[in-house]
Amino acid sequence: MGAGTPFSGEKYADAIVNLQEEFDHRFADFKTHRATFQIFADPFSFDVQDAPPVLQMELIDLQCNSELKAKFREVSGIADKLG
């Protein structure tokens, strides 16, 4: 490619589209389980009624623990500032 030759990304377009389709296919399960993962992302604001029955009592105990809730919020706040 010479100094005056413009860059053409057309030859990369198909490869990028194929990668995107492959990525979507491989990680499709994550989309279907998004609600399930939310319980672990923020257990303190997750609705207990939406939790699997086997986890509901544990979630209630966790949400009632104000010390753990405060620590979670503190750590989450730090993570938000770093991200």
N, C-alpha and C positions, 0 to 999 in steps of 0.2 A: 504494500500500500504506500503510495507516494505521499509527499507532504501536502499536495493539493487535492488528493482523492477524498471525497466525503465518505464517512462511515455509513455502512448499510447494515441494519440489524435484521433485515428480512430473513437471512439464512438462519437466524437464531429463533425466529418466531415459532416455527413448528416445534422445535425442541422445548421451548418454554411452555407452550400449550400442552404438549405431552407430559411434561413434568407436573404441571398443575393438575391435569386429569389423574395422573398416578397418585399424587399427593391426596387429592380429594377421595379417591377410591380407598387408599390405604387407611385413611383416618376418618372414614365415614362413621365408624362405630362411636367415635368421640362425640359426634353431633347427636347421635341417638341417645347417648347416655349423659348429655350435658346436665340435665336436672339432677341426676344421681351424683355427679361430681360436685355440684353446688353445695351439698351438705358438708363436704370436706373443705371447700373454699371459704365458707363463712358459716360455721355451725351455729353461731349465736343468733343469726337472723333467719335461719332456715325454719320454715313452718313445720312443726312437729307432725301435723296431720299428713304432710306430703312425704314424710320419711317412711322407709320400710318398717313394718311393725316390729321387727326384731331389733331395730335401733331406736325406737321411740323413747323408751325409758332412759336409755343412756343419754340421748339428746336432751331430754328434760332435765336430768341431773346436771349435765354440762351447762345448759343455759341458765340454771339456777345458781351456779357458782360465780358470784360476782367478782371474786379475785381472779379466776381464770379469764373471765370476760374482759376485765380491765387489762390484763396482761396481753391477751389476744389483740385488743384494740391498740395497745401501745406498740406491739411488734408490727401490726399491720400498718400503722401510721408511719413507722420507720421505713417499711418496705415500699410504701407509696412514694415517699420522698426520694428514695434511691432509684425507683423505676422511672 
